[in-house]
Amino acid sequence: MHRAMAGDWTRRQFVAGLAASGVVAGGGVRALAQSTLTGEAAIRELMEGNERFMAGKITSFPEDLKILKEKTVLKQEPFAAVLACADSRVPVEILFDQSIGHVFVSRVAGNVVTPEIMASLEYAVAALGVKALLVIGHTNCGAISAAVAAKEVPGQISVLYQHLMPGIRGAKGDVPLAVKMNAAYQAQVWQAQTAEFFGQLGKAAQFTNQAVDLAQRSKLKEAAAQVQLQQAMRNAAFRDCGQVRELTAKGLEVSRDLSSLNQAAHAFAACGETSQTLSLIDDLQKGFPTDTLLNTVSIPLMRAQLELNRGNAAQAVQLLEPARKYEVYGDFWPQYLRGQAYLKQRNGAQAAVEFQTILDHRGWYPTSPLYPLAHLGLARAAALTGDSGKKRKFYQDFLAIWKDADPTPILIEARREYEKLK
């Protein structure tokens, strides 16, 4: 079994200090649900419970009925959350010798981070106040073995691959190594995405650099390249384009597969790098001429962004029309970019429709940075329609989410606009 773990959490910074390693042992005292444990103490309690399990000295079973009656009939108060594989051989409460109400468990094959899993863990943090998060993988994981083999599988099993491949890329068929890589990657996804959601580019970059260092030490160049390209996309979304050229160059030097080229082209387009974007679009069209999502959603998005950069808002809207059929797969970018185009046309009503779609469907991508930015878009749309009440509210909502954000150009502009309302 392999784990990645988090320390103390707050509502706005709910994932920190994750690292991949093997489960360790220690001695310990039983913890009660919703105790005053710190994040570190919560992790220590789980590890001590694992030691009792390994030693065959489980103490939790006699407590179950009593705790169920006294503590959990009307409410739950877990001290930790765990993301684990759905494998029947990984019973989380037993592995960590914990009783009813102690641990909030989310299980899915391959212990991957999907929108639904992310939403569940957000609930554990925001509503239940868990103090720590643990991501665990296990030996002989069937989901990871299947993804490494990349063989055809029945039914909907293959939908897991898109979530597993970034974490196991570079394992080169070594399933135990892939298990470790996946646990580390899924933990890193939480850290970086959460910091990104709250506009904390500096912290997101720290988590990214840690993941890159880990991958490079393990001689996993492709995994490091993917993380760097994700950082380029993140910076481009916030119009912090200073490092985008360097990050994309490093990533593309190692990998030029579909995912890598796609991310690099999006980042270049968002930063106004027209020639680089068009060159990568050409590579994508030549290399993947039959990929539906690429040619219907991704490339139209890139071209629309370039048109919007030139001030051609109407052309941008037209280019995005083919994406409507599949845009649930576009990470909110079709709606966001279309909303930006309508703002450029001073069509506040249509812009509001696009940004509101993002707010209404947050479950598609719970930690997307475009969710808080949609509040800012709605504020600007309300300014165009003359709705001063909504304008003030949406500025306040955006600034509340980005209360601790880094001073990116977007935040500086938003604060300046809000100050004019006072």
C-alpha positions as CSV (number, residue, x, y, z in Angstrom):
1,M,0.0,0.0,0.0
2,H,1.2,3.5,-0.8
3,R,0.1,6.8,0.5
4,A,0.2,10.6,0.0
5,M,-0.8,12.7,3.0
6,A,-1.8,16.2,4.0
7,G,-1.3,18.3,7.1
8,D,-3.6,21.0,8.6
9,W,-6.3,22.4,6.4
10,T,-8.4,25.5,6.3
11,R,-11.5,26.2,4.2
12,R,-9.6,28.2,1.6
13,Q,-6.4,26.1,1.7
14,F,-7.6,22.6,2.2
15,V,-4.7,20.6,0.8
16,A,-1.1,21.0,1.9
17,G,2.1,19.0,2.3
18,L,1.2,15.9,0.4
19,A,4.0,13.5,-0.3
20,A,4.2,9.9,-1.7
21,S,5.8,7.2,0.3
22,G,5.0,3.8,1.9
23,V,2.7,3.4,4.9
24,V,4.9,3.7,8.1
25,A,4.4,2.3,11.5
26,G,4.2,3.7,15.0
27,G,2.7,3.3,18.4
28,G,-0.4,5.2,19.5
29,V,-3.5,6.1,21.4
30,R,-7.0,5.7,20.1
31,A,-8.5,8.9,18.6
32,L,-12.1,10.0,18.8
33,A,-14.0,11.5,15.9
34,Q,-13.9,15.3,15.6
35,S,-11.2,15.5,18.2
36,T,-8.9,18.4,18.6
37,L,-6.2,16.6,16.6
38,T,-3.9,18.7,14.4
39,G,-3.4,17.6,10.8
40,E,-0.1,16.0,11.7
41,A,-1.6,14.2,14.7
42,A,-4.5,12.9,12.5
43,I,-2.0,11.4,10.1
44,R,-0.1,9.9,13.0
45,E,-3.2,8.3,14.4
46,L,-3.9,6.7,11.0
47,M,-0.4,5.4,10.8
48,E,-0.5,4.0,14.3
49,G,-3.8,2.3,13.5
50,N,-2.0,0.7,10.5
51,E,0.7,-0.6,12.8
52,R,-2.0,-2.2,15.0
53,F,-3.5,-3.8,11.9
54,M,-0.2,-5.1,10.7
55,A,0.5,-6.5,14.2
56,G,-2.9,-8.2,14.4
57,K,-3.9,-6.1,17.4
58,I,-7.0,-4.2,16.1
59,T,-8.9,-2.4,18.9
60,S,-11.6,-0.7,17.0
61,F,-14.2,-3.4,16.6
62,P,-15.5,-3.4,20.3
63,E,-16.0,0.4,19.9
64,D,-18.2,0.3,16.9
65,L,-21.6,-0.2,18.4
66,K,-21.1,2.2,21.2
67,I,-19.8,5.0,18.9
68,L,-22.6,4.3,16.4
69,K,-25.2,4.8,19.2
70,E,-23.6,7.7,21.0
71,K,-21.9,9.7,18.3
72,T,-23.1,9.0,14.8
73,V,-26.9,8.6,14.9
74,L,-27.6,12.2,14.0
75,K,-24.2,13.4,12.7
76,Q,-20.8,12.5,11.6
77,E,-17.5,14.0,12.8
78,P,-14.5,12.4,11.1
79,F,-11.0,13.6,11.8
80,A,-9.6,12.5,8.4
81,A,-10.6,11.8,4.8
82,V,-9.1,9.0,2.7
83,L,-9.2,8.5,-1.0
84,A,-8.7,4.8,-1.8
85,C,-9.2,2.3,-4.5
86,A,-12.5,0.4,-4.7
87,D,-10.7,-2.9,-4.5
88,S,-12.3,-5.2,-2.0
89,R,-8.9,-5.9,-0.5
90,V,-8.5,-2.3,0.7
91,P,-11.0,-1.9,3.6
92,V,-9.9,1.5,4.8
93,E,-11.3,1.5,8.3
94,I,-9.8,-1.9,9.0
95,L,-6.4,-1.0,7.5
96,F,-6.1,2.0,9.9
97,D,-7.9,0.4,12.8
98,Q,-10.6,3.1,12.9
99,S,-14.2,2.9,14.1
100,I,-17.5,4.2,12.8
101,G,-17.5,8.0,12.3
102,H,-13.7,8.4,12.4
103,V,-12.8,8.5,8.7
104,F,-14.6,9.9,5.7
105,V,-13.8,7.5,2.9
106,S,-14.1,8.0,-0.9
107,R,-13.4,5.0,-3.0
108,V,-13.0,4.6,-6.8
109,A,-11.0,2.2,-8.9
110,G,-7.5,3.5,-9.2
111,N,-8.0,6.1,-6.4
112,V,-8.3,8.8,-9.1
113,V,-9.5,12.4,-8.7
114,T,-12.7,13.0,-10.7
115,P,-15.1,15.9,-10.3
116,E,-17.4,13.8,-8.2
117,I,-14.6,12.6,-5.9
118,M,-13.3,16.2,-5.6
119,A,-16.8,17.4,-4.6
120,S,-17.1,14.7,-1.9
121,L,-13.7,15.6,-0.4
122,E,-14.6,19.3,-0.6
123,Y,-17.7,18.4,1.5
124,A,-15.5,16.6,4.0
125,V,-13.3,19.7,4.4
126,A,-15.9,22.4,4.3
127,A,-18.8,20.8,6.1
128,L,-17.2,18.2,8.3
129,G,-14.0,19.9,9.2
130,V,-11.6,16.9,8.6
131,K,-8.1,17.7,9.7
132,A,-6.1,15.6,7.2
133,L,-6.3,13.8,3.9
134,L,-4.7,10.5,2.9
135,V,-4.4,9.2,-0.7
136,I,-3.6,5.4,-0.7
137,G,-2.7,3.1,-3.5
138,H,-2.2,-0.7,-3.1
139,T,-0.2,-3.5,-4.7
140,N,-1.7,-5.5,-7.5
141,C,-4.1,-2.7,-8.4
142,G,-6.3,-4.0,-11.3
143,A,-7.2,-0.5,-12.6
144,I,-3.6,0.6,-12.8
145,S,-2.5,-2.8,-14.3
146,A,-5.1,-2.3,-17.0
147,A,-4.1,1.2,-17.7
148,V,-0.4,0.2,-18.0
149,A,-1.3,-2.6,-20.4
150,A,-3.6,-0.2,-22.3
151,K,-5.7,-3.2,-23.6
152,E,-9.3,-3.0,-24.7
153,V,-11.7,-3.4,-21.7
154,P,-15.5,-3.9,-21.6
155,G,-18.1,-1.4,-20.8
156,Q,-17.2,2.0,-19.2
157,I,-14.0,0.8,-17.5
158,S,-11.8,2.7,-20.0
159,V,-13.1,6.1,-18.7
160,L,-10.7,5.6,-15.8
161,Y,-7.7,5.8,-18.2
162,Q,-7.9,9.5,-18.7
163,H,-7.5,10.1,-15.0
164,L,-4.8,7.4,-14.5
165,M,-2.5,8.1,-17.5
166,P,-1.0,11.4,-16.3
167,G,0.0,9.8,-13.0
168,I,1.5,6.6,-14.5
169,R,3.1,8.0,-17.6
170,G,6.7,7.0,-17.6
171,A,6.3,3.9,-15.5
172,K,7.2,1.9,-18.6
173,G,5.1,-1.1,-17.6
174,D,6.3,-1.3,-14.0
175,V,3.0,-1.7,-12.2
176,P,4.3,-1.2,-8.6
177,L,6.1,2.0,-9.7
178,A,2.9,3.1,-11.4
179,V,0.9,2.6,-8.2
180,K,3.3,4.9,-6.3
181,M,3.3,7.4,-9.1
182,N,-0.4,7.5,-9.3
183,A,-0.8,8.1,-5.5
184,A,1.7,11.0,-5.7
185,Y,0.1,12.4,-8.8
186,Q,-3.5,12.4,-7.5
187,A,-2.3,14.1,-4.3
188,Q,-0.4,16.7,-6.4
189,V,-3.6,17.3,-8.4
190,W,-5.4,18.4,-5.3
191,Q,-2.7,20.7,-4.1
192,A,-2.1,22.5,-7.3
193,Q,-5.8,22.7,-8.3
194,T,-6.8,24.0,-4.9
195,A,-4.2,26.7,-4.8
196,E,-5.1,27.6,-8.4
197,F,-8.8,27.9,-7.6
198,F,-8.0,30.5,-4.9
199,G,-5.7,32.4,-7.2
200,Q,-2.6,31.4,-5.3
201,L,-0.2,31.0,-8.2
202,G,2.9,31.0,-6.0
203,K,1.7,28.1,-3.9
204,A,0.5,26.3,-7.0
205,A,4.0,26.7,-8.5
206,Q,5.6,25.3,-5.3
207,F,3.5,22.2,-5.5
208,T,4.2,21.9,-9.2
209,N,8.0,22.2,-8.6
210,Q,7.9,19.5,-5.9
211,A,6.1,17.2,-8.4
212,V,8.7,18.0,-11.1
213,D,11.6,17.4,-8.7
214,L,10.0,14.1,-7.7
215,A,9.6,13.0,-11.3
216,Q,13.1,14.0,-12.3
217,R,14.7,12.2,-9.4
218,S,12.8,9.1,-10.4
219,K,14.0,9.7,-14.0
220,L,10.4,10.2,-15.2
221,K,10.9,12.9,-17.7
222,E,7.5,12.6,-19.3
223,A,5.6,13.0,-16.0
224,A,7.7,16.1,-15.2
225,A,6.9,17.5,-18.7
226,Q,3.1,17.1,-18.1
227,V,3.3,18.9,-14.8
228,Q,5.2,21.8,-16.4
229,L,2.7,22.1,-19.2
230,Q,-0.1,22.1,-16.7
231,Q,1.6,25.0,-14.9
232,A,1.9,26.9,-18.2
233,M,-1.8,26.5,-18.8
234,R,-2.5,27.7,-15.2
235,N,-0.4,30.8,-15.6
236,A,-1.9,31.6,-19.0
237,A,-5.4,31.4,-17.6
238,F,-4.5,34.2,-15.1
239,R,-2.6,36.2,-17.8
240,D,0.6,35.7,-15.9
241,C,2.6,34.9,-19.1
242,G,6.2,35.5,-18.0
243,Q,7.2,31.9,-17.7
244,V,4.9,30.3,-20.3
245,R,7.5,30.2,-23.0
246,E,10.0,28.5,-20.8
247,L,7.6,26.0,-19.3
248,T,6.1,25.0,-22.7
249,A,9.6,24.7,-24.2
250,K,10.7,22.4,-21.4
251,G,7.6,20.3,-21.6
252,L,7.6,19.9,-25.4
253,E,11.3,19.1,-25.4
254,V,10.4,15.8,-23.7
255,S,6.9,15.0,-25.0
256,R,5.0,16.0,-28.1
257,D,2.0,13.7,-27.7
258,L,-1.6,14.9,-28.1
259,S,-2.0,16.1,-24.5
260,S,1.3,18.0,-24.5
261,L,0.8,19.8,-27.8
262,N,-2.8,20.6,-26.8
263,Q,-1.9,22.2,-23.5
264,A,1.0,24.1,-25.0
265,A,-1.1,25.5,-27.8
266,H,-3.8,26.6,-25.3
267,A,-1.3,28.4,-23.2
268,F,0.3,30.1,-26.1
269,A,-3.1,31.2,-27.5
270,A,-4.2,32.7,-24.1
271,C,-0.9,34.6,-23.9
272,G,-1.2,36.0,-27.4
273,E,1.6,34.0,-28.9
274,T,0.0,33.7,-32.4
275,S,2.8,32.1,-34.4
276,Q,3.6,29.5,-31.8
277,T,-0.1,28.7,-31.5
278,L,-0.6,28.3,-35.2
279,S,2.5,26.1,-35.5
280,L,1.2,23.7,-32.8
281,I,-2.3,23.7,-34.3
282,D,-0.7,22.6,-37.6
283,D,1.1,19.8,-35.8
284,L,-2.0,18.7,-34.0
285,Q,-4.1,18.6,-37.2
286,K,-1.5,16.6,-39.0
287,G,-0.9,14.2,-36.2
288,F,-4.5,13.6,-35.0
289,P,-6.8,14.4,-37.9
290,T,-9.6,12.1,-36.7
291,D,-9.7,13.1,-33.0
292,T,-13.3,14.5,-32.5
293,L,-12.8,16.5,-29.3
294,L,-9.5,18.0,-30.6
295,N,-11.0,19.2,-33.9
296,T,-14.4,20.1,-32.5
297,V,-13.5,21.7,-29.2
298,S,-9.8,22.3,-28.6
299,I,-8.6,23.7,-31.9
300,P,-11.7,26.0,-32.3
301,L,-11.0,27.2,-28.8
302,M,-7.4,28.1,-29.7
303,R,-8.5,29.9,-32.9
304,A,-11.3,31.7,-31.1
305,Q,-8.8,32.9,-28.5
306,L,-6.5,34.2,-31.3
307,E,-9.4,36.1,-32.9
308,L,-10.4,37.6,-29.5
309,N,-6.8,38.7,-29.0
310,R,-7.1,40.6,-32.3
311,G,-10.4,42.2,-31.2
312,N,-12.5,40.1,-33.5
313,A,-15.2,39.0,-30.9
314,A,-17.9,38.1,-33.5
315,Q,-15.5,35.8,-35.3
316,A,-14.5,34.2,-31.9
317,V,-18.1,33.5,-31.1
318,Q,-18.7,31.9,-34.6
319,L,-15.6,29.7,-34.2
320,L,-16.9,28.4,-30.9
321,E,-20.3,27.3,-32.2
322,P,-19.1,23.7,-33.2
323,A,-17.9,23.2,-29.6
324,R,-21.5,23.5,-28.1
325,K,-22.2,19.8,-28.8
326,Y,-19.2,18.6,-26.8
327,E,-18.2,21.5,-24.6
328,V,-18.9,19.7,-21.3
329,Y,-15.5,18.3,-22.1
330,G,-13.8,21.7,-22.4
331,D,-13.0,22.5,-18.8
332,F,-15.4,25.5,-18.9
333,W,-13.2,27.2,-21.5
334,P,-15.9,27.3,-24.3
335,Q,-18.3,29.0,-21.9
336,Y,-15.7,31.3,-20.5
337,L,-14.2,32.4,-23.8
338,R,-17.6,32.9,-25.3
339,G,-18.5,35.1,-22.3
340,Q,-15.4,37.1,-22.8
341,A,-16.3,37.6,-26.5
342,Y,-19.8,38.8,-25.6
343,L,-18.3,41.2,-23.1
344,K,-16.0,42.6,-25.8
345,Q,-19.2,43.1,-27.9
346,R,-20.8,44.8,-24.9
347,N,-23.5,42.2,-24.9
348,G,-24.0,41.9,-21.2
349,A,-27.0,39.6,-21.3
350,Q,-25.4,37.0,-23.5
351,A,-22.2,37.2,-21.5
352,A,-24.1,36.6,-18.3
353,V,-25.7,33.4,-19.8
354,E,-22.3,31.9,-20.5
355,F,-20.7,32.8,-17.1
356,Q,-23.8,31.6,-15.2
357,T,-23.6,28.3,-17.0
358,I,-20.2,27.8,-15.3
359,L,-21.7,28.6,-11.9
360,D,-24.7,26.3,-12.5
361,H,-22.5,23.4,-13.4
362,R,-19.6,23.6,-11.0
363,G,-19.8,19.9,-10.5
364,W,-18.3,19.3,-14.0
365,Y,-14.9,20.7,-12.8
366,P,-15.2,21.6,-9.1
367,T,-11.8,23.2,-8.7
368,S,-11.6,24.9,-12.1
369,P,-10.0,28.4,-11.8
370,L,-12.6,29.6,-14.3
371,Y,-15.3,29.2,-11.6
372,P,-14.2,32.2,-9.5
373,L,-13.3,34.1,-12.7
374,A,-16.9,33.5,-13.9
375,H,-18.1,35.6,-10.9
376,L,-15.9,38.4,-12.2
377,G,-17.4,37.9,-15.7
378,L,-20.9,38.2,-14.2
379,A,-19.9,41.4,-12.4
380,R,-18.7,42.9,-15.7
381,A,-21.8,41.7,-17.5
382,A,-24.0,43.3,-14.9
383,A,-22.1,46.6,-15.4
384,L,-23.1,46.4,-19.1
385,T,-26.8,45.8,-18.3
386,G,-26.9,48.4,-15.7
387,D,-27.7,46.1,-12.8
388,S,-25.8,47.7,-10.0
389,G,-27.0,45.3,-7.3
390,K,-25.7,42.2,-9.2
391,K,-22.5,44.0,-10.2
392,R,-21.6,44.7,-6.6
393,K,-22.6,41.2,-5.4
394,F,-20.5,39.4,-8.0
395,Y,-17.4,41.6,-7.5
396,Q,-17.7,40.8,-3.8
397,D,-18.1,37.1,-4.4
398,F,-15.1,37.0,-6.6
399,L,-12.9,39.0,-4.2
400,A,-14.1,36.8,-1.3
401,I,-12.9,33.7,-3.1
402,W,-9.7,35.3,-4.1
403,K,-9.2,36.9,-0.7
404,D,-5.7,35.4,-0.3
405,A,-4.8,35.4,-4.0
406,D,-1.5,36.6,-5.5
407,P,-1.6,40.0,-7.2
408,T,-2.0,38.8,-10.8
409,P,-3.1,41.3,-13.5
410,I,-6.7,39.9,-13.3
411,L,-6.9,40.5,-9.5
412,I,-5.4,44.0,-9.8
413,E,-8.0,45.0,-12.5
414,A,-10.9,43.5,-10.5
415,R,-9.9,45.4,-7.3
416,R,-9.5,48.7,-9.3
417,E,-13.0,48.2,-10.8
418,Y,-14.6,47.4,-7.5
419,E,-13.0,50.4,-5.8
420,K,-14.8,52.6,-8.3
421,L,-18.2,51.3,-6.9
422,K,-17.5,52.7,-3.4
